[in-house]
Amino acid sequence: MTTTGEPATSTTPPAKQRTRTPQRPGDIVFSFSAKAAGVLILIILAAVAAFLVAQAWPAIQTDSTELSERVHWLGQGRTLLGYVGPLVFGTVLAALIALLIATPVAIGVALFISHYAPRRLATSFGYVIDLLAAIPSVVYGLWGALWLMPKLFPAFQWLADNLGFIPLFAGPAGDPPRTILTAGIVLAVMILPIITAVSREVFLQTPTLHEEASLALGATRWEMIRMAVLPFARSGVISAAMLGLGRALGETMAVAMVLSPGLAYSIFLLQPGQQQNIAANIALKFPESSGLGVNVLIFTGLVLFLITLLVNMLARWIVSRRAEFSGAN
C-alpha cells in the first residue's frame, strides 16, 4: 500500500558528472613541443620550396634562345623543359631499376631474419644489415667503379649477345659498363638496408596468435608466412619500398661515379652515355656554372623536389588504402 504524501522517486540514476582531469605541467610542455615540432617541419618545407621557386624563376622566365646562349652546357636550341625532361627520365629509370632489384631481395632477407634464422644469427645478421645503411654514398661509388663494373661487363656482354633483340639489352655493351643498369645495381645495394630494416620490423609485429592459428590448421611455415605475415605487413613493405625509392631518386655521388652521362630518352640499359640523374647532374655541373646556369640547376632541383613529394604522397595514399587490412601502418 502506497502513501500519497511521500515524494516520487526516480529510478533513473543521476547523470554522471564529467570531471576534466587537470593537465600536469609536463603534459602541457610535451604537447606544445610536439605541435611546435610539427609546425616547424612544415615551415622548413615551405621555406625550401619558396627558395627553390625564387631561385629558379629567372631561368623559367628567360627566353629559350637567350637561355641556350648564356648557358653553354645547356645545348644550342634546347629549351629548359627539353633539358629537364631527359634528366627526369634518367632519374626515374635508375630508381625503378634499383627498386625492382632491391625489394624482392630485401623482403627475403627480412623474412629470413624474422622467421627462419636462429635468434643469435638473426641478431648478428640484423646488425650487419643496419651497418650497411651507415656507409657513405661515395664509398658505394668507389666500390661500384673499381670493383663492380669489371665484374659486370661479362654479364652485360652476354646479355647483349644473347638478348640483344630486346631493346632493353641492345648492344654494344659499354666497356667499362658506365651504364644506367650499373647505376641501378649500385642504388639497389644502397637502398637494400632501408627496405630490409623496415620490413623486418613490420614482419616481427605480426600477431603471434595469427601465426600460431595458421600452424595449428596444418599450414607449413611458408604457407603461414604467405597467409598471415605478408597480408598483415603489406602496407609496411610498401612504405619501406617508398622510403628506398626516395633515397634512390636523390642519390648523387654514387651515380656520378658509375654513370657516363647523356641526355636522351633511351631505354638501352647496356649502352653508356644515354641517361643522367638530376642530383648527379647538379653535382657535376655546379662547379662550372654561374649566373643563369645556377638558376637552371636550381630549377632541376625544384623538379626533383616535386618528384620526391609526389612519391611520398603516393606512398601515403597506398598505405591508407591498405589500412583496413593491416595494422602495420
C-alpha positions, 0 to 999 in steps of 0.5 A: 500500500502506497502513501500519497504524501511521500515524494516520487522517486526516480529510478533513473540514476543521476547523470554522471558528472564529467570531471576534466582531469587537470593537465600536469605541467609536463603534459602541457610542455610535451604537447606544445613541443610536439605541435611546435615540432610539427609546425616547424617541419612544415615551415622548413618545407615551405621555406625550401620550396619558396627558395627553390621557386625564387631561385629558379624563376629567372631561368623559367622566365628567360627566353629559350634562345637567350637561355641556350646562349648564356648557358653553354652546357645547356645545348644550342636550341634546347629549351629548359623543359627539353633539358629537364625532361631527359634528366627526369627520365634518367632519374626515374629509370635508375630508381625503378631499376634499383627498386625492382632489384632491391625489394624482392631481395630485401623482403627475403632477407627480412623474412629470413631474419624474422622467421627462419634464422636462429635468434643469435644469427638473426641478431648478428645478421640484423646488425650487419644489415643496419651497418650497411645503411651507415656507409657513405654514398661515395664509398658505394661509388668507389666500390661500384667503379673499381670493383663492380663494373669489371665484374659486370661487363661479362654479364652485360656482354652476354646479355647483349649477345644473347638478348640483344633483340630486346631493346632493353639489352641492345648492344654494344655493351659499354666497356667499362659498363658506365651504364644506367643498369650499373647505376641501378645495381649500385642504388639497389645495394644502397637502398637494400638496408632501408627496405630490409630494416623496415620490413623486418620490423613490420614482419616481427609485429605480426600477431603471434596468435595469427601465426600460431592459428595458421600452424595449428590448421596444418599450414607449413611455415611458408604457407603461414608466412604467405597467409598471415605475415605478408597480408598483415605487413603489406602496407609496411613493405610498401612504405619501406619500398617508398622510403628506398625509392626516395633515397634512390631518386636523390642519390648523387655521388654514387651515380656520378661515379658509375654513370657516363652521362647523356641526355636522351630518352633511351631505354638501352640499359647496356649502352653508356652515355644515354641517361643522367640523374638530376642530383648527379647532374647538379653535382657535376655541373655546379662547379662550372656554372654561374649566373643563369646556369645556377638558376637552371640547376636550381630549377632541376632541383625544384623538379626533383623536389616535386618528384620526391613529394609526389612519391611520398604522397603516393606512398601515403595514399597506398598505405591508407588504402591498405589500412583496413587490412593491416595494422602495420601502418 
